[in-house]
Amino acid sequence: MELNLETALVFITIILTGLTAGLCFTWTNAVTPGIGQMDDGGFLLAFQQMNRSIINPAFIIVFFGPFISNLILVYLKYQSPDKSSWVFHGAAILFIVGVVLVTVLKNIPLNEILDKTDLALASTEELKVLRQKFENPWKQWHLVRTFSSIGSFVLLLIGLLLSNQTS
């Protein structure tokens, strides 16, 4: 394996995508089910605080880094196609559509609705309605992100294997 810009970028993209997949998997399998057992006020407060805490430099790099590295990788593969190119293109499309676009168009708007709500001033009925409006749609769209990030990760690994095969 030759160490060059493309190879380094493949490894960076695999690592960041794997971290994103792990993050999504953990939220799907532990975080949302765990806080889902809380009452409406506790659930909404916990989710609100986690959403506020997760926006930090490490998260931004891990979650949105693959967007940039995938775009660059697709460009490099387009300039110098090989038998792995289509796999890397597929990984990029899956990540960009299934993770980035779903996050920006679906999960973030739901997070913003929750963030703008002063939970301390909300009545029990308002908390119940907000949770019904928020929880299941958020979880459904997050499941799309989970499967998309895992699928993208697997495709990147396949692309790496294909790119290391001799013609």
N, C-alpha and C positions, 0 to 999 in steps of 0.2 A: 504494500500500500504506500503510495506516494503521498508525502505530506505537503499539501499546497493549500491555497485559499479555499478551494472547494471542499476538500477533505475536512479542514478545520471547521468550515461552516456546517457541514453535515453533522459533525460531532456536537457542535454547539446547539444546532437545531434539535437533534435527538435528545440531548440532555434537558433543554428547556421544555420541549414538548412532553418528555417523560415526567418532569416535575409538575407541569400543568395537569397531565393526566392523573398523577398521584393526588394532587390537590382536589381535583374534581371528584375522583373516586372516594376520597376520604369524606368530603362533604356529603356525597350521595349515600354512603354506607354508614356513616357515624354521626356527623354533625346534625344534619336535618332530621334524621330519625330520633336522635337523642333529644334535641330541643322540641321536636314535634310532640313529645309526651308532656310538655309543660302546658300550663293554662295559657289563655290567650295573651294576657298581659306579659307574662314571663317569656313566652315564645317571641312576641314582637320586640320586647326590650332586648332580649339576647341577640336576636337577628340584627336589630338595629345597631347594637354595639359591635358585633362582629363585622358588619358591613363597613362601619366607620374605621375599625382597627385594621382591616385587611388592606386598605388603600395606603400602601407604603412602597418605598423604592424597590425592595426585594420582590414584592408581589407584582409590581408593574413590569419588572424585568422578566420574571418567570412567566407571567400570564400573557404579556403582549410581545415579548422578545421573539417568540416563534413566528409571529406575524411578519416581522421585519426580516428575520433570517430566512423564512420560507420564500419571501418575495425575491430576495437576493439569490437564493439557491435556484429558484425557477429561472431567473434571468441567466445565471451561469449555465444551467443545463440546456437552456434554449440556444445559447451561443455555441455550446459544444455538446450536442446530444449523444447519448449512448443508450445501451439497453435498459438502464435504470431511470432514464429521464421521465418516462410516463408515470412511474411509481412515485417519484419525488413531486411531480405535478399533482398527482392525486392526493398525496399527503398534504400539500399546501392548500389545495382547494377545500379539502375536508376540514382542515384547521381554520382557515379563514372564514368559511361559511358557517361551519358547525360550532365553532368556539367564539371567534371574534365578532362576527355579525350577530349571532344569537345573544351574546353578552351585551353588545351595544344597543341592539334593537328590542330586546325582550327583558333580560334580567336587570340591566341598569335602570330602565324606566320603573320597574317594580321596586327596586331598591330606593329610588328617589321618592316615590310615593311614601314608602315607609319612613324614610329619613326626615321628610318634611312634617311628619305627624308628631305632635307633642303628646306622647303616650300618657304622661301624668295627668293631662287634662281630659283625656278621652274617657267616656263612660264605658261600662262593661259591654253594652250593646255595640258601641262604636268599635271597640277592640275586636269583638267577635266578627263584625262585618269586614273590618280591615284584614283580619287574618284570612277570612274566606276569600277575599279579593286577591290576597298576596300569596298564600302558602302553596296551594296546588299549582297555579300557573308557574311560579318560580321553580318549584321542584321539577315540573315537566320540562321546562326549557333547560334547566340545569342537567337533566338526564341526557338531553341532546348534546350538551357540551361534554359530558362525561364520555359518552360513546364516541363522539367525534374526536376528542383528544386521544383516547386510547387507540382508535382506528388510525389516526394520523401517526401516532408513535409506532405502531406496528408496520405501517407502510414505509416509514423512514428506515426502520431496521431492515426490511426487505430490500429497499433501495440500496442501502449500504452493502448488503450481501451481493446484490446483482452488480453493483459498480466495482466490486473486488474480484469478480470472475473474469477470467481471461476470455477473449473472443474466440 
